[in-house]
Amino acid sequence: MAYKFKAQEGITLLKDVHFQVGRTGVITPVGLIDPVRLSGAVVSRVSLHNVGLLKSKGFSLNCEVMACRRGGVIPHLERVIKDGDQAIELPSQCPQCSATTSLQGDFLYCSGKDTCFSALTRKVAHFIDRMEIEGIGLSWVEKLVEAKLVATPIDLFTLTAENLAKLDNMGDTRI
């Protein structure tokens, strides 16, 4: 049996919602809140997980919300304290690639997930993480995708030192 302390809570305002594209093409809402100190950290951004959560909890812009850090780590908006003055509009186009979006249950999807820069870079970065490849972070992945050297995770295995040397600021490319 594990005992956990009750999470420290704070009241703040949900000022805006941005949308980001994940590796599977799911578009996730991210809440921008007035900074609030929770469990020793100042929190100003919080994942809202999916558009279904936006609807079920009744979030709106400028609403007063109860925030906490679940497990002392993950920022979370627990509930609405006072309603806001503006509904949160879901994007009809992907915020990254402008492809159309589709709502499927609680999730909003980018229809161009196979060519969307954000979905592709996160898919490749996820592969790198799962394969425990060291030394390649998201910024490198973005450069590789932008240079059209990588379009799928498998393309990582076709990279050569010559390919990498052509990119700016890639450091030592000796194999």
N, C-alpha and C positions, 0 to 999 in steps of 0.2 A: 504494500500500500504506500502510495506517495502522497505527501501533504504539500500543498502549495499555498503561498501567501496570496491574499486577495491583491489583485493588481491595483496599483495606484491610478486613480482616475483624475481627469481634469476637464473642465468645460472650456470649449473653444468654438470658433465659427468656421463653417465650411465655406471658404471664399470662392473656390473655383474647382472644376473637375477637368483634368486632362485625360486623354485616352492614349494608351500605348499598346503596341502590337507585340504579342508573344510569339514564340517559336512555332506554335501550331496554328497561327493565324487568329487566335482569340484576341479581341480588343478589350483590354482591361481598363476600367476607370481608376484614376488615381486622384484622391482628394488633396487639395491644397488648403491647409487650415492655418488659422492664426497660430503662430508658434506657442506651444504649451510645454511646460516642463513635466515629464513623466518618468519616474524611476531613474532619475539622474541624467536624463537626456532631454534635449529640446527637440520636439517633434514638430515638423511643419508639412510633412507629406505622409499620406497613409493610403495603402491599397484598399480599394473598395471591392476587390475580388471579382465581381461580375455585375452586369447590368440588372440581373434579378435582385441582387442585394440592394441596389439603389431604390428599386420599386418597393420591395418588401419592408424596408426600414423607413421609407418616406423621406429620403434625403432631398433637399433642394438647396439652391445657392443661398448663402447668408443665413442658413439655419444654425441654431445653437445646438451643439452636439456634445455628448459625453465621450471622451476619448480615453483610451488606456493603452498600455503595452502588454499584450498577452504574453504570459510566461516571462514578463519583465523585458521582452525583446521586441515583439512584433506590434507595431502601431495598429490600432483597431478603433473604429468608431462604433461604440456600443448602441447608442440610441439618440433619437432627436429629443432635445429638451424644449426647443421653441422652433416652430416652423419658420422657414425662410420666405423670401419674397419672389423667387424665380425658379421655375422648373428647370431641371437638368435635361438638356436636349442631347439625344444620342446622335452621333455622326452618321450621315447617310453614305459618307465616303471614308475610306481608310485615312487616318491622319498622316500616314507615312507615304503611301503610294497612290492615293486617290481612287483606288478600286472601290466598287460598291460594297456595302456592308449588308449582312443578312443576320436577322435575329432568329436564333434557334433555341427556344426555351429561355434559359437565364443568360445565355451567352451571345455576344455580338461577334461576328466573324468577318474577316477581310476576305473577299472573294478572290483576290489575287495573291494568296499566301505563298504560292510557288515562285513568284517573282518579286514580292514585296521585300524591299531592302531590310526592313526591321525584322520581319519574320525569318528571312534567310540568315541574317547575321546571328540571331539568337539561336536558330537551329544548329548552325555550325559551332557556335560557342558552347552550346549544351553538349554536343558530341565531344568536343575537346575536353570538357569537364568530366564527362562520363568515362572517357578513355584515359583520363589522368595524364594528358599531355601537358607538360610544364612549359612555361615561357610564352604562351600565346594567349593574350587576353582579348577582351572585346574590341579594344581599339585596333589591334592587329587584324582581327577578323574583319572589321569594317573596312580597313585598307585593302585587304585581300579581295573582298567582295566588290568593292568600288573599282578596283583595277581589273575586275573580271578574271582573276586568277582562280577564284573559288566560287562555284555556284551550288555545290552540294558538299556535304561532309566528306564524301569519297575523294573529292578533288584535292583535299589536303595531302593525299598520298602521291599526287602527281607534281607537287611543287618541287622546284629545283633551286639551287643557290643562285643561279642566274636570274630566275624570276624574282626572287626576293631582293636581289641586289638592285633591281630597277626601281624599287619603291623607296621613297624618302624616309629617313629616320628609322630604318628597320634594324639597325645595329649590325652586329657580326652575323654573317650568314654562312659561315663555314660549317660544313657537315662533318 
